[in-house]
Amino acid sequence: MSLLRPTFVRINLDQIMSNFRRLQSLNPGQPFLCPMVKANAYGLGDVAIAKALEKERCNSMGVASVEEGMRLRDHHISANILVFGFQGKEACDQILRECLTPVVSNFQQLEDLVGAAKEYLDIHIKFNTGMNRLGFSAKDIPNILNGLFQNPNIHVAGICSHLYDGANICEESSSTQKQIAEFEKIKELFSDSEIVYHLYNSAAMASLYRNKKSFAYGSRPGLLIYGIDPEPEKSVRPLIGPVVQFQSQVIEVHEVAADAVVSYGGTWQAPRDSIIGIVAAGYADGVCRSLSNVGHLLVCGRKVPIRGVVCMDYVMVDLTDIGKAPQDFIGEEAVIIGIQGEEEISVEEVAEKSGRITYEVMTGIGERVPRLYGEVYI
Ligand SMILES: Cc1ncc(COP(=O)(O)O)c(C=O)c1O
């Protein structure tokens, strides 16, 4: 099927695979590398990305819900799928049916699995080492072991925790160093050498890379897999590359006289006679409304300012300075995130300009925007 609207996101799967390989090569002995493909792989399409990662022999991936895991199984993803959030008996039944790997973070989940597992089941256990979101504490270990003792089908394959400020990992006495000390204490209480211990997110990985430190634990990168820098001002660009091209087209052009206004509320008034291009993407597509009058798009290889408020289906840009006749802009490509000629608008820049974090920019790309992988789109 061809596109009926000129708005799409193109995802560079080769670059995702290369990002994965580069992260793997940071430490060839790395015990565990589990890309996070939750939230539809940060909005980019979980199935296509999981398939690309499997081609790189990636054997573990992380999702947030049982439904996300089931979707990957429905599309024949055979890697270990770690489920970081699940609740209730029914979720346990689905976990067992679909051979998912639950990450257990409380006694209710443990009890439900102990009751449900009639066959061999690998689980990972999550500990809270300071973030105070999910996870057991070290003092829970005797009761966890008691629980596990009641069902020999359950096998602890991994122990993990989550960092709340991973970027400071290389600083002495930092919050992350305190979390690591707590994690080490927990690790010593589990004697099984088969267990994998995983801890690092993208911010921690990027910081270890920049400081040329080795990786003592396994990693669960999200941002870095998708080519996004957790700390843009420090740049890990030589390590990983961007994967997203989000673009649309100029579909209509207006010559507006000085003093005329553009878009709802008339928040922008032309200071001179202007050429305004109408681009077929709005906040329902992921062009955040907070970019109104502050963000840019790329048209004809130039950064052009957004004028007026972003609408649900359209955004208006100022083409006056490009130096072309108004009618010649019709059909011009308009890049929202990505590269055009020498110019680039990165996810990081959009996040900064729109007052959001990169995760929100990515997961905010609208459901109705087709995701294209090479020439195919899903
Ligand atoms: C438990 C867990 N591990 C790893 C990640 C990956 O984080 P990042 O995208 O910062 O690498 C997340 C993301 O929110 C997470 O919740």
The ligand as an SDF file (V2000), in Angstrom:
LIG
                    3D

 16 16  0  0  0  0  0  0  0  0999 V2000
   13.8260   -1.1260   34.2670 C   0  0  0  0  0  0  0  0  0  0  0  0
   14.4030   -0.3400   33.1280 C   0  0  0  0  0  0  0  0  0  0  0  0
   15.5950   -0.7010   32.6360 N   0  0  0  0  0  0  0  0  0  0  0  0
   16.1540   -0.0250   31.5990 C   0  0  0  0  0  0  0  0  0  0  0  0
   15.5180    1.0550   31.0230 C   0  0  0  0  0  0  0  0  0  0  0  0
   16.1880    1.7600   29.8550 C   0  0  0  0  0  0  0  0  0  0  0  0
   16.4440    3.0990   30.1100 O   0  0  0  0  0  0  0  0  0  0  0  0
   17.2360    4.0060   29.0470 P   0  0  0  0  0  0  0  0  0  0  0  0
   16.3240    4.2020   27.8920 O   0  0  0  0  0  0  0  0  0  0  0  0
   17.4880    5.2480   29.7790 O   0  0  0  0  0  0  0  0  0  0  0  0
   18.4560    3.2390   28.6760 O   0  0  0  0  0  0  0  0  0  0  0  0
   14.2880    1.4620   31.5240 C   0  0  0  0  0  0  0  0  0  0  0  0
   13.6120    2.6390   30.9320 C   0  0  0  0  0  0  0  0  0  0  0  0
   12.7940    3.3190   31.4290 O   0  0  0  0  0  0  0  0  0  0  0  0
   13.7070    0.7430   32.6010 C   0  0  0  0  0  0  0  0  0  0  0  0
   12.5220    1.0930   33.1170 O   0  0  0  0  0  0  0  0  0  0  0  0
  1  2  1  0
  2  3  1  0
  2 15  2  0
  3  4  2  0
  4  5  1  0
  5  6  1  0
  5 12  2  0
  6  7  1  0
  7  8  1  0
  8  9  2  0
  8 10  1  0
  8 11  1  0
 12 13  1  0
 12 15  1  0
 13 14  2  0
 15 16  1  0
M  END
$$$$
